[in-house]
Every structure is written in structure tokens, then in C-alpha cells.
Amino acid sequence: MKSLVVYYSRSGNTKFVAEEIVAELGADIEEIVDLKSRGGKLGWLSASRDGSGNRPTSIAETKRNPKDYDLILVGTPVWAWSPSSAARTYFAKNDLSGKNVALFFTLDNNPRGVVEKTKKLIPNSNLIGDIVLIKPQIDKEKTKKEIYDWCIGLRSKV
Ligand SMILES: Cc1cc2nc3c(=O)[nH]c(=O)nc-3n(C[C@H](O)[C@H](O)[C@H](O)COP(=O)(O)O)c2cc1C
């Protein structure tokens, strides 16, 4: 099974999870780079505004072609109960129709519909799983176990 982990991370949580999944599946990795500055207070505000407004952003050109993979796992932080703008743009720029896709999310407390909202962005994909990880770096061993179990389930579906 050839897998690709694609992720956006503003402050490192989703990156941590992405790298654990890569280690588990032996997957290739692609970071989505938001060309809009998201650092500091102003960056936080723009992220919040773009998340709640369901706005896309500009992203750096990606290097991997998802069509080359059996499974594409896309990870994003939750911004105002929405996927990040960078993930939104990735879905708009990459046709994942007919592909096996799994979604992973990191957040601080409340997912409130983000999974369903994100699924709507890739209506023609074969969604084989999703996972929501709250503050994944607080207890890294617990997170690694959750990821391990999730990946076993995914492997059995591809
Ligand atoms: C603009 C913004 C909006 C956020 N909105 C939510 C939210 O609606 N619910 C939630 O539980 N966490 C929310 N968070 C927290 C992040 O989802 C959480 O810290 C995530 O793990 C960050 O991932 P990252 O480190 O990969 O960027 C928000 C963070 C930011 C910056």
C-alpha cells in the first residue's frame, strides 16, 4: 500500500501527528505551506477570520501527486470549527475523486461538525476513516497508541 500524508500545521500539533502516521505507515509526506502569514496575534486573527468564513488561501506548490498513491491522509488543525484555509485550498487544487482518503484533525476542545464540513469538500472520494485528536502533544504516548490503532483499521480497508 502506497500512502501519502498531507498536512498543514500552524503551531506543530498536526505536524506531530502527521509524522507519527508517516512512521506507522511508511508513508510519503507533504507539508502544505500557507503563503499567508499566520504567525503572532495578527496571524491568529486572520486564521480565525478565514476559518469561520470558509475562506481558501494561497499555498505553495505541492510536490507529490496524490494520484500516485493508494491512500491519501490529509491532516488539518481546526479553525473555528472548520478545516484550515490551507487544507481547504489543497482540496480545491487536487482532485481526489475516487481515491481512498482518510482525514485527521487536531484541536483544543470542540470539533463541532468539522469532520462533516470537511467531508463535503471531497464528495467524490472514498472516505475510509477520520480521527479527531484533542491536544495531541499533551500525552504523546496516548496519541501514538490512538494513531497506531487507527492505522491498523485503515490498512484493513485499502
Ligand atoms: C484561528 C484558530 C481557531 C481555532 N479554532 C478552534 C476550534 O474551533 N475548536 C478547537 O477545539 N480548537 C480550535 N483551535 C485550536 C487548534 O485547532 C489546535 O491548537 C490545533 O491542534 C493546532 O494545530 P497546529 O499546531 O497543527 O496548527 C483554533 C486555533 C486557531 C489558531
The ligand as an SDF file (V2000), in Angstrom:
LIG
                    3D

 31 33  0  0  0  0  0  0  0  0999 V2000
   -7.5920   30.6190   14.4490 C   0  0  0  0  0  0  0  0  0  0  0  0
   -7.7550   29.3990   15.2850 C   0  0  0  0  0  0  0  0  0  0  0  0
   -9.0350   28.8790   15.5080 C   0  0  0  0  0  0  0  0  0  0  0  0
   -9.2020   27.7290   16.3080 C   0  0  0  0  0  0  0  0  0  0  0  0
  -10.4620   27.2110   16.4790 N   0  0  0  0  0  0  0  0  0  0  0  0
  -10.6280   26.0930   17.2200 C   0  0  0  0  0  0  0  0  0  0  0  0
  -11.9310   25.4870   17.3730 C   0  0  0  0  0  0  0  0  0  0  0  0
  -12.9300   25.9200   16.8050 O   0  0  0  0  0  0  0  0  0  0  0  0
  -12.0590   24.4180   18.1840 N   0  0  0  0  0  0  0  0  0  0  0  0
  -10.9760   23.8740   18.8250 C   0  0  0  0  0  0  0  0  0  0  0  0
  -11.1640   22.9110   19.5660 O   0  0  0  0  0  0  0  0  0  0  0  0
   -9.7230   24.3800   18.6660 N   0  0  0  0  0  0  0  0  0  0  0  0
   -9.5220   25.4660   17.8730 C   0  0  0  0  0  0  0  0  0  0  0  0
   -8.2520   25.9930   17.6820 N   0  0  0  0  0  0  0  0  0  0  0  0
   -7.0990   25.2930   18.2570 C   0  0  0  0  0  0  0  0  0  0  0  0
   -6.3360   24.4710   17.2210 C   0  0  0  0  0  0  0  0  0  0  0  0
   -7.2300   23.7200   16.4000 O   0  0  0  0  0  0  0  0  0  0  0  0
   -5.3830   23.4600   17.8840 C   0  0  0  0  0  0  0  0  0  0  0  0
   -4.4970   24.1040   18.7510 O   0  0  0  0  0  0  0  0  0  0  0  0
   -4.6110   22.6680   16.8200 C   0  0  0  0  0  0  0  0  0  0  0  0
   -4.0910   21.4920   17.4130 O   0  0  0  0  0  0  0  0  0  0  0  0
   -3.4820   23.4710   16.2230 C   0  0  0  0  0  0  0  0  0  0  0  0
   -2.8250   22.6780   15.2870 O   0  0  0  0  0  0  0  0  0  0  0  0
   -1.4110   23.1000   14.6990 P   0  0  0  0  0  0  0  0  0  0  0  0
   -0.4750   23.2100   15.8770 O   0  0  0  0  0  0  0  0  0  0  0  0
   -1.0380   21.9740   13.7980 O   0  0  0  0  0  0  0  0  0  0  0  0
   -1.5560   24.3880   13.9830 O   0  0  0  0  0  0  0  0  0  0  0  0
   -8.0650   27.1080   16.8980 C   0  0  0  0  0  0  0  0  0  0  0  0
   -6.7830   27.6420   16.6640 C   0  0  0  0  0  0  0  0  0  0  0  0
   -6.6240   28.7580   15.8550 C   0  0  0  0  0  0  0  0  0  0  0  0
   -5.2350   29.2860   15.5720 C   0  0  0  0  0  0  0  0  0  0  0  0
  1  2  1  0
  2  3  1  0
  2 30  2  0
  3  4  2  0
  4  5  1  0
  4 28  1  0
  5  6  2  0
  6  7  1  0
  6 13  1  0
  7  8  2  0
  7  9  1  0
  9 10  1  0
 10 11  2  0
 10 12  1  0
 12 13  2  0
 13 14  1  0
 14 15  1  0
 14 28  1  0
 15 16  1  0
 16 17  1  0
 16 18  1  0
 18 19  1  0
 18 20  1  0
 20 21  1  0
 20 22  1  0
 22 23  1  0
 23 24  1  0
 24 25  2  0
 24 26  1  0
 24 27  1  0
 28 29  2  0
 29 30  1  0
 30 31  1  0
M  END
$$$$
